[in-house]
Amino acid sequence: MTSVLTMLPTTRPLSGASQQTNSSDVSRITEFGTPKKTGPYLEGNLKLLETLECPVDIMCCHFNPSGTHLAVGLCDGTIKIYDSNSYHLLYSLSDEDTVSSRLPVTQIRFRTAVLGDKPEYGHILIASYASGNIKYWHYTSGKCLSTVNEKRQTLALALNPDGSHLVSAGADPGMHIYDVETKQRIKTLEPSDSRDKMDGHRFRVFALKYNPNHPNIFISGGWDDTVQYWDDRQTHAIRRLNGPHICGDALDIDPIHNHILTGSWRKHRVLQIWDFAMGVKIKDVPQDTLNASQLYCAQWLGKDSIICGGTDHNMARVIDRGTLNTTGQLVDLPQGVYCIDNDRNVPNPKIAIGTNRLIFLVKSEKKAPS
């Protein structure tokens, strides 16, 4: 792993960093407005904080609730955890299962801290793997506390608001609900056998999100072009939205306005905003005219912005929620953007963008008028 701290200059291309990474084609980022744009470069209000290089391709990333740690899941089953301020590698998580299977980490979630928790519960990370395993890690000690094998490809995880329940989804239509304390499966939610209604998924599921204001309600999205609403106390889905074609972690809920954000991997209508309560579309967010992208990931960024990323044009984009204009972009990447997260430290959250073997850490920063 090479960690490189590089600050963007305002008038000249970035010539390199204090240490050169192995990926010479992505070790430089040039500023918008410079005469030559080759390789990854930033446009607009984004400022580069750091570039982290991992030994193999990155599949997912997630900040802990306080924003102090960034966990990065790799295609060989390893999880790297970085200090999000010093950018140093702190921990590397693997065990006999992950080493022998060498299958990707598909999702990472940190256990929600609860008042009165035992000290050992303060550093719990839950990860899913393409092997079908869900692992509970005490990440500061590097110990795997428990492993559940779902006998399917497990592709998505979500914790309910108080952290007591975990829902998983993957290669089949079932939504498995677990008690986080006991690690036991409580129930499985799934579609009914009826051909007259679609009260669940028909294909793979790639995204899950609990509503932060409703402890039992979550939504899911995948290949069947629906977003399903679930009550984790009921067996079948209770509602659905039609349209979004979700192929990654591209489903989010704004806790203030109760709006759903969906990102679709397709050519048109890729980014959409929906009213959660009414179950209707509010608007389509227009593509950038020069750098359109098919989306793998999308997320609300504070209360005023959206962050998304994908392929076709390999890029990540920050969008103003009010004007729907692009305020910053990381473009011309060597591969697609398969994961994005932010530390939720408003009003200026730090953003992690994962592509190839690299995590770009950036912030939106309004520039003074020239």
C-alpha positions, 0 to 999 in steps of 0.5 A: 500500500502506498499512501500519497498526500497531494494538494491540488495547485491552483494554476499548474498540473499536479506533477506527482507526489512525495512517493510515486505509486505503482500506477503511473497512469493515475498518480497525477491529477491535473487542475481544471483549466490547465492546458493539458488534461491527461489521466484523472483530473478534477473539475470545479469545487473538488479538492484532493486530500489524499490518494490511497493505493491498495494491492488489488482492486477495490470493491467497496468502502465505508466510513465509521459513524464518527468519520475517523476510520475508512474501511476498504473492501478488496477483491481478494477478501481483505479489508483495509482500515485507514485513519481518515485524518492521517491516512495511515493504514491501521488494520488489515482484516483477513482469516482462514476463510477469506485467504482460502476463498479469495472472493471479494468483499461486497459490502461493509457496515460499522455496528451502530454505537448504542449508549451503555454498550460494552467497550468491546462493542465499540469497534465492530465491523460487519462485512459480506463476501461473494463467498456467502459469508457475513463476518463480524470483526472486532477490527482493532484486534483483528479478530473475527467474532462470528461467521454466518454462511448464507449459501449464496452470493451475499451482495448488500447489507444494512443496519436498522437505525438502532443497530439491533437488526441486520438485513442482507440481500444477494443472488436470490430474492430473499432478505435475511434479517439477523439479530446483531446481538445473537448473530442468529437469523430471525426471519427471511422476507421474500416475494409471494408465489402470486403471479398477479403481484410483485411483492418482492424481487425476482433477480439479484439485489445490490442495495439496501437502506433502512429509513432512518426515521422508521426503525422497521422499514427498509428499501431494496433495489436490484436487476429487476428494475424495482425498488421494493419497500419492506417492513421487517415484521412482514414476510412480503414487500409492502410497496414498490417503485418501478424503474431504477436498474440498480447494480451497486450501492446506489440507493439512499434516503434523505432523513430530512426531506424523506426523499429516495435517491436512486442510481441506475446502470443504464444510458438514460434516467440514471439519477432519480429522486423519489418521494418516500411517503408517496412512492412517486418520482419527483425528478430526473437529475440530468446527466452532465453534457460532456461526461455522462456515466452509467451509475454504480453508486449514488448517495446524498451528500449532506443536505445540499448535494448528491455524489455519484459515480460509475462507468462509460465515462469513468467518473465521480460527480458532485451535484447541487441539489437545488440547481441540479448543476455539477459543482465538481467532478473527478473524471478520466479514470482508468476504470469505473467508480464502483464505490463512494462514501462520505463521512457525514461531517456536515457542512463539508463532508470528506468523500472517498471515491473507489476506482481500480486500486485507488481511493481518492479522498476529496472535499468540496471547497468553494473557490474564491472569485478570481 
